[in-house]
Amino acid sequence: MPSARFNLKNKSQPDKETLIYLIFRYHEKKLKISTGETVLPRYWNYKQQKVREIRSYKKHFDVNERLDEIKKAIETPYRNFQKKGIEPTTSELKRAYLIELTGAPIRQSQGFWAEYEIFIEKEKTRVVKDVIKDYHSLKKHLQGYEKYYSEAMTFNTINFTFYNNFIHFLTYETIKPDGEKGLATNTIGKQIKNLKIFLNYCFKYEIIDKFDLSDFKVLTEEVDKIYLSENEISDIYNLDLSNQPKLEKQRDLFVLGCYTGLRFSDLSRIRPEHVVNEEIRINQSKTNKQVIIPLHDLSKAIVNKHGANLTKSIYSIQFNKNIKLIGRLAGIKDPVIITRKQGPKKIEHTYKKYELMTSHTCRRSFCTNQYLKGIPSYLIMKISGHKTEKSFFRYIRIDEELAAKKIREYWE
């Protein structure tokens, strides 16, 4: 039988006021709501479910009157649901309870896509643009999923079967910009992470009933991304590109990135006003925190050479394409074997090193080269902006041969 009871949040301290909770159980469902009322546990009558009527505790009348209102406010809408033959979810019953108690209408869910758009608009005031881009990316993949399975996205269809189907779609069916099918494991993981962020937002604002997301695993894998040694960076810098000024400017920006560790979103917006006393001072786009980066001799030469024109008309897609061309011209051709997962399979590809060069190679090269010089990780992190050593060490790439060499140097 449906039952409404009141429980105290903390019974262990009889002389300290504690919250009173409403507990409503019905058909193996349980709704727990704070009443906003408090009581001293020693004055609570557990059997009668109300405050003891004691002269010295004058608030008993007001609290008991309010608890009667609250009990009626949950039982009345539940009876109305029953008369209509409806078994309400806990969210539906809570909304009806709040309307009954306050008389104010509670916002109803407007459907999956409408709520997702509202979510993005709200997040624009809270997170940086790159995160909003990730949310739009998730939207694109969910729309692709809808089309592939001919199944409209609704909150009711999100379950473990959906999760498995979505993982399959992202792994084998999603078409990338280069025309190939299937996203990398870490990219798939990012989509699941952002989907869980959206669903937790919906739980928080009681747009939908909360359900267990523990089986929605965020997939990750260690990827052997490359870094460039300082000798390779020097080979790139000394490459004669004087007859190709656009390529030369992009090469110089790449080298500057290898000595500053900046993400492309920050590297591509450096202006003269960011350079103060032979240091770059800039607020990172991703975190909005300032980093202060001392300029290496090569960095100074590049900044002085280009001035305000260094980052003018430079875009990431063209930059990544041209960096590979520059790497090839500089002879960065060592073979690199990359192993990636596609579902349960592991697939090996062999690349020439320049084929793997991107704007992110700058950041990885900076962190690795400075670490190999013996600079403490906490100092490098002040410049790179990494918050934890765990995330920082994902950037460090040292092969077995180099590790053995460094150990020998320490011994000597």
C-alpha positions as CSV (number, residue, x, y, z in Angstrom):
1,M,0.0,0.0,0.0
2,P,1.2,3.6,-0.7
3,S,2.5,5.3,2.4
4,A,3.8,8.7,3.4
5,R,6.2,8.9,6.3
6,F,8.6,11.4,7.7
7,N,12.3,10.6,8.6
8,L,14.9,12.7,10.3
9,K,18.2,13.3,8.4
10,N,20.3,13.0,11.5
11,K,19.1,11.2,14.7
12,S,22.5,10.9,16.4
13,Q,22.6,14.4,18.0
14,P,19.3,14.8,19.9
15,D,19.9,18.5,20.8
16,K,20.9,19.6,17.3
17,E,18.2,20.7,14.7
18,T,18.0,18.3,11.8
19,L,16.0,18.3,8.5
20,I,12.7,16.3,8.2
21,Y,12.4,14.3,5.0
22,L,9.1,13.1,3.4
23,I,9.4,9.4,2.2
24,F,6.6,8.2,-0.1
25,R,6.6,4.6,-1.1
26,Y,4.4,3.1,-3.8
27,H,4.6,-0.1,-5.9
28,E,8.3,-0.6,-5.2
29,K,9.1,3.0,-6.0
30,K,10.4,5.5,-3.4
31,L,10.3,9.3,-3.5
32,K,12.4,11.2,-1.0
33,I,11.9,15.0,-0.6
34,S,13.2,17.5,1.9
35,T,10.3,19.2,3.7
36,G,12.5,22.2,4.5
37,E,11.3,21.9,8.2
38,T,13.7,21.1,11.1
39,V,13.3,19.6,14.6
40,L,15.3,18.6,17.6
41,P,15.4,14.8,17.5
42,R,14.6,14.5,21.2
43,Y,11.2,16.2,20.5
44,W,10.3,14.0,17.5
45,N,7.5,11.4,18.0
46,Y,8.5,8.5,15.7
47,K,5.3,6.6,16.2
48,Q,2.9,9.5,15.5
49,Q,5.2,11.0,12.9
50,K,5.1,14.5,14.2
51,V,6.7,16.9,16.7
52,R,5.8,16.2,20.4
53,E,3.5,18.9,21.8
54,I,5.7,20.3,24.6
55,R,5.3,23.8,26.0
56,S,9.0,24.5,26.0
57,Y,9.2,23.7,22.3
58,K,6.9,26.3,20.9
59,K,7.5,25.6,17.2
60,H,5.7,22.2,17.4
61,F,2.3,23.6,16.2
62,D,3.7,25.3,13.0
63,V,5.9,22.3,12.0
64,N,3.1,19.8,12.5
65,E,0.7,21.9,10.5
66,R,3.2,22.2,7.7
67,L,3.8,18.4,7.7
68,D,0.1,17.8,7.4
69,E,0.0,20.0,4.3
70,I,3.0,18.2,2.8
71,K,1.4,14.8,3.4
72,K,-1.8,15.9,1.8
73,A,0.2,17.4,-1.1
74,I,1.7,14.1,-2.0
75,E,-1.3,11.9,-1.4
76,T,-3.8,14.0,-3.3
77,P,-2.0,13.9,-6.7
78,Y,-1.2,10.2,-6.2
79,R,-4.9,9.5,-5.9
80,N,-5.6,11.5,-9.0
81,F,-3.1,9.5,-10.9
82,Q,-4.7,6.3,-9.6
83,K,-8.2,7.4,-10.7
84,K,-6.9,7.8,-14.2
85,G,-5.2,4.4,-14.1
86,I,-1.7,6.0,-14.4
87,E,1.3,4.6,-12.6
88,P,3.4,7.8,-12.2
89,T,7.2,7.9,-12.3
90,T,8.9,9.5,-9.3
91,S,9.6,12.6,-11.3
92,E,6.0,12.9,-12.5
93,L,4.8,12.5,-8.9
94,K,7.2,15.0,-7.6
95,R,6.2,17.6,-10.1
96,A,2.5,17.0,-9.3
97,Y,3.4,17.3,-5.5
98,L,5.2,20.6,-6.0
99,I,2.2,22.0,-8.0
100,E,-0.2,20.9,-5.3
101,L,2.0,22.3,-2.5
102,T,2.9,25.6,-4.1
103,G,0.3,26.2,-6.8
104,A,3.1,27.1,-9.2
105,P,3.4,25.2,-12.5
106,I,6.6,23.1,-12.9
107,R,8.4,23.1,-16.2
108,Q,7.7,19.9,-18.2
109,S,10.2,18.1,-20.4
110,Q,10.0,19.4,-24.0
111,G,11.5,16.3,-25.6
112,F,15.1,15.2,-26.1
113,W,16.3,17.7,-28.8
114,A,14.5,20.7,-27.3
115,E,16.1,19.9,-23.9
116,Y,19.5,19.4,-25.6
117,E,19.3,22.9,-27.2
118,I,18.3,24.4,-23.8
119,F,21.3,22.6,-22.2
120,I,23.8,24.0,-24.8
121,E,22.4,27.6,-24.3
122,K,22.8,27.3,-20.6
123,E,26.3,25.9,-20.8
124,K,27.5,28.8,-23.0
125,T,27.5,31.0,-19.9
126,R,29.5,28.4,-18.0
127,V,32.1,26.7,-20.2
128,V,34.6,27.7,-22.9
129,K,33.8,27.6,-26.7
130,D,35.8,24.4,-27.3
131,V,33.5,22.5,-24.9
132,I,30.5,23.9,-26.7
133,K,32.0,22.6,-29.9
134,D,32.2,19.2,-28.3
135,Y,28.5,19.3,-27.4
136,H,27.7,20.2,-31.0
137,S,29.8,17.3,-32.1
138,L,27.8,14.9,-29.9
139,K,24.6,16.4,-31.4
140,K,25.9,15.6,-34.9
141,H,26.7,12.0,-34.0
142,L,23.4,11.4,-32.3
143,Q,21.6,12.7,-35.4
144,G,23.7,10.4,-37.5
145,Y,22.7,7.5,-35.1
146,E,19.0,8.5,-35.6
147,K,19.4,8.3,-39.4
148,Y,21.4,5.1,-39.4
149,Y,18.9,3.2,-37.1
150,S,15.8,5.0,-38.3
151,E,15.0,5.6,-34.6
152,A,14.1,9.0,-33.2
153,M,16.1,10.1,-30.1
154,T,13.8,10.2,-27.0
155,F,14.6,10.0,-23.3
156,N,12.7,6.7,-23.2
157,T,15.0,5.0,-25.7
158,I,18.2,5.7,-23.7
159,N,19.2,2.5,-22.1
160,F,22.0,-0.1,-22.2
161,T,20.9,-1.4,-25.6
162,F,21.1,2.2,-26.9
163,Y,24.6,2.6,-25.4
164,N,25.8,-0.6,-27.2
165,N,24.2,0.4,-30.5
166,F,25.7,4.0,-30.2
167,I,29.2,2.6,-29.5
168,H,28.8,0.3,-32.6
169,F,27.7,3.2,-34.7
170,L,30.6,5.4,-33.7
171,T,33.1,2.6,-34.0
172,Y,32.1,1.2,-37.4
173,E,29.6,3.5,-39.2
174,T,30.4,7.1,-38.5
175,I,32.0,8.8,-41.5
176,K,35.0,11.0,-40.7
177,P,35.9,14.1,-42.8
178,D,38.5,12.1,-44.7
179,G,35.8,9.7,-45.8
180,E,36.9,6.8,-43.6
181,K,34.5,5.0,-41.3
182,G,34.9,4.7,-37.6
183,L,36.1,7.1,-34.8
184,A,39.1,6.6,-32.6
185,T,38.5,5.0,-29.2
186,N,39.2,8.2,-27.3
187,T,36.9,10.2,-29.6
188,I,34.1,7.7,-28.9
189,G,34.9,8.1,-25.2
190,K,34.5,11.8,-25.4
191,Q,31.0,11.4,-26.9
192,I,29.9,9.1,-24.1
193,K,31.4,11.5,-21.5
194,N,29.4,14.4,-22.9
195,L,26.2,12.4,-23.2
196,K,26.5,11.5,-19.5
197,I,27.1,15.2,-18.7
198,F,23.8,16.1,-20.5
199,L,21.9,13.2,-18.8
200,N,23.2,14.3,-15.3
201,Y,22.0,17.8,-16.1
202,C,18.5,16.4,-16.9
203,F,18.6,14.4,-13.6
204,K,19.6,17.5,-11.6
205,Y,16.8,19.6,-13.0
206,E,14.3,16.7,-12.8
207,I,13.6,16.8,-16.5
208,I,13.6,13.0,-16.5
209,D,13.7,10.2,-13.9
210,K,17.2,9.4,-12.7
211,F,18.6,6.1,-13.9
212,D,21.8,4.2,-13.4
213,L,24.6,5.3,-15.8
214,S,27.3,3.1,-14.4
215,D,27.2,0.8,-17.4
216,F,27.8,3.7,-19.8
217,K,31.5,3.3,-19.8
218,V,33.8,6.1,-21.2
219,L,36.2,4.2,-23.5
220,T,39.8,5.2,-23.5
221,E,43.1,3.9,-24.8
222,E,46.7,4.9,-24.6
223,V,47.7,6.2,-28.0
224,D,51.4,6.4,-29.0
225,K,51.4,10.0,-30.2
226,I,54.7,11.3,-31.5
227,Y,56.9,14.1,-30.2
228,L,59.8,15.8,-32.0
229,S,63.3,15.9,-30.5
230,E,65.0,19.3,-30.4
231,N,67.3,18.1,-33.3
232,E,64.2,17.4,-35.4
233,I,62.7,20.8,-34.5
234,S,66.0,22.4,-35.4
235,D,66.0,20.6,-38.8
236,I,62.5,22.0,-39.4
237,Y,63.5,25.6,-38.3
238,N,66.6,25.5,-40.6
239,L,64.6,24.4,-43.6
240,D,64.9,27.1,-46.4
241,L,61.3,28.2,-47.2
242,S,62.1,31.8,-48.2
243,N,60.4,31.3,-51.6
244,Q,57.2,30.1,-49.9
245,P,56.4,32.9,-47.3
246,K,53.0,31.4,-46.2
247,L,54.6,28.0,-45.5
248,E,57.5,29.7,-43.8
249,K,55.2,31.6,-41.4
250,Q,53.3,28.4,-40.5
251,R,56.7,26.6,-40.0
252,D,57.8,29.4,-37.6
253,L,54.5,29.2,-35.7
254,F,54.9,25.4,-35.3
255,V,58.4,25.9,-33.9
256,L,57.2,28.5,-31.6
257,G,54.6,26.0,-30.4
258,C,57.3,23.5,-29.7
259,Y,59.0,25.9,-27.3
260,T,55.9,27.3,-25.6
261,G,53.6,24.2,-25.3
262,L,50.5,26.2,-26.2
263,R,47.5,24.6,-27.7
264,F,46.7,25.7,-31.2
265,S,43.7,27.7,-30.0
266,D,46.1,29.8,-27.9
267,L,49.1,29.7,-30.2
268,S,47.0,31.0,-33.2
269,R,46.0,34.2,-31.3
270,I,49.3,35.4,-30.0
271,R,49.6,39.2,-30.5
272,P,52.4,41.6,-29.6
273,E,50.5,42.7,-26.4
274,H,50.9,39.1,-25.1
275,V,54.7,39.4,-25.2
276,V,56.0,41.2,-22.0
277,N,59.6,41.3,-20.8
278,E,60.6,38.4,-23.1
279,E,57.7,36.3,-21.8
280,I,54.3,35.3,-23.3
281,R,51.5,36.0,-20.9
282,I,48.2,34.7,-22.2
283,N,44.9,33.3,-20.8
284,Q,44.3,29.8,-22.0
285,S,41.1,29.4,-24.0
286,K,40.3,26.0,-22.4
287,T,40.7,27.0,-18.8
288,N,40.7,30.9,-18.9
289,K,43.8,30.8,-16.6
290,Q,46.9,32.8,-17.3
291,V,50.1,31.1,-18.2
292,I,53.5,32.8,-18.2
293,I,56.0,31.3,-20.7
294,P,59.7,32.4,-20.9
295,L,60.8,32.9,-24.5
296,H,63.5,30.6,-25.8
297,D,66.1,32.2,-28.2
298,L,64.3,30.7,-31.2
299,S,61.0,31.9,-29.9
300,K,62.4,35.5,-29.5
301,A,63.7,35.4,-33.1
302,I,60.3,34.2,-34.5
303,V,58.3,36.8,-32.5
304,N,60.7,39.6,-33.6
305,K,60.6,38.4,-37.2
306,H,56.9,38.3,-37.7
307,G,55.4,40.6,-35.1
308,A,51.6,41.1,-35.3
309,N,51.5,39.1,-38.6
310,L,52.6,35.8,-37.1
311,T,49.2,34.4,-36.5
312,K,47.2,36.4,-39.1
313,S,45.1,34.2,-41.4
314,I,46.2,30.9,-39.9
315,Y,43.6,28.1,-39.6
316,S,43.9,24.7,-38.0
317,I,42.9,22.5,-41.0
318,Q,45.4,24.2,-43.4
319,F,48.0,24.4,-40.6
320,N,47.9,20.6,-39.9
321,K,48.0,19.9,-43.6
322,N,51.0,22.1,-44.2
323,I,52.9,20.9,-41.1
324,K,53.0,17.4,-42.6
325,L,54.4,18.8,-45.9
326,I,57.0,20.8,-43.9
327,G,58.0,17.6,-41.9
328,R,58.4,15.7,-45.2
329,L,60.6,18.4,-46.6
330,A,62.7,18.4,-43.4
331,G,63.3,14.7,-43.7
332,I,61.2,13.7,-40.6
333,K,60.6,10.2,-42.1
334,D,61.4,7.6,-39.4
335,P,58.8,4.8,-39.4
336,V,56.3,4.8,-36.6
337,I,53.9,1.9,-35.7
338,I,50.6,3.0,-34.3
339,T,48.3,0.4,-32.7
340,R,44.6,1.4,-32.4
341,K,41.6,-0.5,-31.2
342,Q,38.5,-0.9,-33.3
343,G,35.9,-2.7,-31.2
344,P,37.7,-5.8,-29.9
345,K,40.3,-5.8,-32.6
346,K,43.7,-4.1,-32.5
347,I,44.9,-2.7,-35.8
348,E,48.5,-1.8,-36.6
349,H,49.5,0.9,-39.1
350,T,53.0,2.0,-40.0
351,Y,53.4,5.7,-40.8
352,K,56.3,8.0,-41.7
353,K,56.8,10.3,-38.8
354,Y,55.9,13.5,-40.7
355,E,52.5,11.9,-41.5
356,L,51.5,12.1,-37.8
357,M,52.6,15.7,-37.2
358,T,49.8,18.0,-36.2
359,S,49.4,21.2,-34.2
360,H,49.2,19.0,-31.0
361,T,52.7,17.7,-31.7
362,C,54.0,21.1,-30.5
363,R,52.5,20.7,-27.0
364,R,53.7,17.1,-26.7
365,S,57.2,18.0,-27.9
366,F,57.5,20.8,-25.4
367,C,56.5,18.8,-22.4
368,T,58.6,15.8,-23.4
369,N,61.8,17.8,-24.2
370,Q,61.7,19.9,-21.1
371,Y,61.1,16.8,-19.0
372,L,64.1,15.1,-20.6
373,K,66.2,18.0,-19.7
374,G,65.4,17.3,-16.0
375,I,63.1,20.2,-15.4
376,P,60.7,19.3,-12.6
377,S,57.2,18.3,-13.8
378,Y,55.5,20.8,-11.5
379,L,57.4,23.7,-13.3
380,I,56.5,22.4,-16.7
381,M,52.9,22.1,-15.7
382,K,52.8,25.7,-14.7
383,I,53.5,26.5,-18.3
384,S,51.5,23.7,-20.0
385,G,48.5,24.3,-17.7
386,H,48.0,20.7,-16.8
387,K,46.2,20.3,-13.5
388,T,47.4,16.9,-12.5
389,E,50.6,14.9,-13.0
390,K,48.5,12.0,-14.3
391,S,47.2,14.2,-17.2
392,F,50.7,15.7,-17.7
393,F,52.5,12.3,-18.0
394,R,50.1,11.3,-20.8
395,Y,52.1,13.8,-22.9
396,I,55.5,12.4,-22.1
397,R,56.7,10.0,-24.8
398,I,60.0,8.3,-24.2
399,D,60.9,5.1,-26.1
400,E,63.0,2.3,-24.6
401,E,66.2,3.3,-26.2
402,L,66.0,6.8,-24.9
403,A,65.0,5.6,-21.5
404,A,68.1,3.4,-21.3
405,K,70.3,6.3,-22.5
406,K,68.9,8.7,-19.8
407,I,69.5,6.1,-17.0
408,R,73.1,5.7,-18.2
409,E,73.5,9.5,-18.0
410,Y,72.2,9.5,-14.4
411,W,74.6,6.7,-13.5
412,E,77.5,8.6,-14.9
